[in-house]
Amino acid sequence: MSSSAVVSTRPSYRPYVAAVAEVRRLSPHFVRVVFTGPDFGMFGTAGLDQRIKLILPLPDGTLSDIGQRDEAAIDSGDWYMIWRDLPNATRSPLRTYTVRRIDPDARRLTVDFVVHHDAGPAGAWAEQAVPGQEIVVVGPDQRSDGYRLGLDWHPGTARRVVLAGDETAAPAICSILESLDESYEVDAFIEVPSAADRQELVIPDGFRVSWVERGDRDHGTALTEALTDWSSTAGDVLAQAAAPRRQELADIDVDRDLLWDSPADSEGEFYAWIAGEAAMVKGLRRHLVQGCGVDRKRVAFMGYWRLGQSERQE
């Protein structure tokens, strides 16, 4: 059997045993946790907005067994079915996060957590995390030809891009920005709870990144104003991305339906990527598509969470 056939038959995602190596408080609302794991040398390296799953300890500190130490179970790709079929009492919480950085050579994976007064299981866990604690990370396997599964950044030929999101999207936006080179012209808007939550980035000098402070305003208000102000001065850019005719958008019920679409790579000069709280994302997408006429095939939008639910679920 050829090596390419072996690669193509591996599951795209697999569970990794991981232990906390470092914990760092980045700001009032962000905690960075660096994990290490014996198998991280084969962790997928696509970067960008790579999604992963975190299997967190139960209240008694134990972790569900989803085959993370069994090579046959790992190769079967059945981790989710195993997790789903566990009794509620022994099923560890599962949450979706974004890879902030991965260094396979050093076997180190970095994940940034949003923490606040009503943090859910993952945020609460990050608040108390100390070196040596174990979790399970379900992530891409570099040896699989499907290791890029879990990416929603698909700009195609576009080099004029805009990114917008709240603090839950900040790790993904920051990772995308640090993955791009100077051939892109970038505007990014990130709404955060306070000015102290701004982060330093290693990006080309020409990238324009605005950290928008929410303060006491309603969630998404500051970001909506920032993107609306930007669009009012970007007429030429948006006109080039216009759809041939007016587009109708379904009125998605964000409390019931999944708000998520990342159109495949296609040709065009402009691309928008929006993520965060679902109602906010819905409004921003509607502004670009119906208010500005941008072809909806050029707009990726991901409702990571709903107001009243603090974290990205399974």
N, C-alpha and C positions, 0 to 999 in steps of 0.2 A: 504494500500500500504506500502511495506517495506521501511525502510530508504534508503537501497541501491538502490532501484528503483527510489526514489526521487533524489538521488545524480546523478544517471546515466542519468537522463533526463534533467539536467541543462545544459545550454550552457557552453562550455569550456571557452570562453572568454566573457567578459561583460565590459561595460563602467563604470568607476568610476569617480565621481566628485572629483577633487583634487585641493588643494591650496598650493602655495609655502610656506614652513616653514623656509627654510634656503637656502642661496646661498653662495658658497665658491669658490674662484678662486684657483684651485689646482696648476696651472702652466700657462705658457704663452698660451698654446693651449687647456687647459681643464678647464671647469667650472662644479662644482658639485651642483646639485639642489636637495634638499630634499623636498618631497611633503608629505602632510598629507591629509587624507580623511576619512570621517565617516565610509565608508564600507571597508577600508583596512584591517580590522580584518579578512576578508574572502579572501584576496588576495592570490593567489597560491604561494607556498613556495619552488618550485623545485630548484630555484637558477640556477647555471650553466650559460648557455647562453640564458636565457629566453627572448624571444622577446616580446615587447609590442608596442602598437600604441599610439602616442601622437596626440591629437586633439588640435591644437593651435589656439589662438585668431586671428580673422580677423584684418585688419589694424585699424578698428575703436574700437578694444578691445572686440568686442562681440564674443561669441562662438556659433557654430552651435548646434542646439537642435537635438541630435540623440537618445533621450529617456533616457539620463543619470540620470534624476530625476524621471523617471516613472517606477515603479517596474514591471508593466505588460510588458512594452517595453523591459526592461532589461531581463526579463525571456524569452521573445520571441527569443532572439538572433539575432534580425534583425538590429542591430546598423549599420552594414556596408551598407546594402541596403538603409537604411534611409539616411545615409551620401552621398552615391553615387547618389541618386536621387534628392538631393538638387540643386537649381539653383547655377551656378558658383559664383554669387555675395554673396551668403550666405553660401557657403561650406567652412568650415575652413580647412586650410592646415592639412594634415595628414602625419606623418613621423614615421618610424620604429626605435626603439631604444632598448637597452638592459637594463634589471634590473641590477643595480650594487649591491644593497642590498635591502632586504625587511624585515621589522620588524612588523608583523601583530599585535603583542601585543601592540606596541607603535603606530600602525597605521601610519608608516612612510616608504616611498618608496624613494630610492636614485637612481638618474640617472646622469651619467656623460656625458657631451656634449663636442664635439670637436668644438672649435671656431677658426676662422682665418679671414683673410682680406676679403674673398669672401663668408662668411657664408650664408647658405640658411636660410629658415624660422625658423627652430628649433634652429640653432646656433645663429642666430640674436636675437631670443626671449630669449635664455639663457643669452646672453650678457647684456640684460636690465632687467632681472628678479629680482623682489623684493618680500619679504614676503607679502602674502595676495593675490597675483595674482592667478587667477583660470585658469586651463585647464581641459581637460578630458583625462584620461588615460584608454586605453582599454587593459585589462590584464586578466590573468587566474583567474578562480574562484576555490578556494580550495575545495569547496563542490561538484564540478563536477569530475567524474572519468576521464575526459579528460583534467584535469588542467595542465598536462605536455606537452600539445600541445604547439608548439613554441620553443622546444628544438632541437638543432642540434648536441649536444654532445652525441654520441652513441658509446662508446668504447667497449661495450660488455665485453669480458673477458680480454681485453688488460690491462696491467699495465705498459707497456713501451710506453710513449706517447710523441708526439711533437706537439706544437702549434705555429702557425706563423700568424702574421697579422700586419696591419698598425694601426695608431692611432684610426681609426673608429672601429677596432676590439679590441682595448685595454680594454674597459670596460668588454666585454664578456670574454676575456682571463683572466683578473684579477679575475672576478667572478668565473670562472671555477677553477682557481688555488686555490682560497680560499675555494672552495667546496670539494677539494680532500684531502685525508689523506696520511700518509706516506707510504701506501702500493704501491703507484704509483712512478715510476721513470720518471721524467719530465724534458724535455727541452722546453723552451718557448722563442720565439724571437718576439719582438715587435718593429716595426719601428715607431719612433716619430720624429717630426720636429726638436727638439732640445734636448740637454742633460738635460735641465731644466724640461722637460716633464716626466722624470722618476717618478714613484710613489712607495711609500712604501707598501709592501704587508705583510699580516699575513699568512704565508705558512710554511710548514715543511722545516727544514734546508737543506734537501738534494735536493730540487727543484732548478734547474738551470734556471734562468731567465735573458735574455740578452735584455736590452733596447738599440736598435740600432739607433744611431743618423743619420737622413737623411742629414741635413745641406743643401748644395746647389746642391746636386745630384738629379737626376730624381727620381720621386716617385717609390718606390719599389726596386731600385738598391741596397741599403744597405741591405735590408731584403733578397733579392735573394742571395747576396754574403754570408750572414750569414748562411742561410739554406744550401747552396751548400757546404760551408766549413764544416758544421756539418755532412752532409751526407757522405763526403769523409772520415770521421773518424768513421762512424757508420755502417761499412760494415756488421758485424755480425748481428746486429739488423735488418737491412734492408733485409738481406738474408733470415732471418727467416720469414719475411713478404712477400716474393716474390710470385708472381703469378706463376701458373704452366707453363704458356707459355706467350710469348710477347703479350701485350695488345695494341689494336689500340684505339685511342681516337678521337672522332669527333672534327673537327676544328670549335669550337663554335665561332660565331661572337659576341663578347662581346658588340658591339654597338647595336645589334638587339635582341639577345637571352639572356634569363636568365641563368646565370652561378651559379647553385645552386644544390648541391646534398649532402645529409647527410644519407649515407647508414645505415640501421637498425643494431642494436646490433648483433654481430656475434662472433664466436670463433676466437681467435688469440692472439698473444702476443704483437703486435704493432698496434698503431693507430695514425693517423695524422689528425689535425684539422687546416684548413687554411681559413682565411677570410680577407676581405678588398677590395681594388680597384680591379675591375674585371680582367683587363689585367694582373696585377701582380699575382692574384690568379691563373689564367689560366696557367701562366708560372711556378709557384711553383708546381702546381699539375702535370703538364707534366714532370717536373724534377723528382718528386718522382715516378710517375707511369711508365713512359717510360725510363727515364734516370737511375733510380735506381731499376726498376722492382717491386716496391711495388704493391701488389694486390690492385686494385682500390676500392675494397669493404672495404679497411682499411683506406680510405682517404675521409674525409668530406671537402667540399670546398664551400664557400659562397661568391659570388660577391656582397658585400654590396652596392657598388656604382661604377660609371664609371667616369674616368677622365673628368672633365668638368662639372660634376654634384656633388654638394658638400655634399649631404646627402642621406640617405636611404629613398627611396620613399615608397608609399603604397604597 
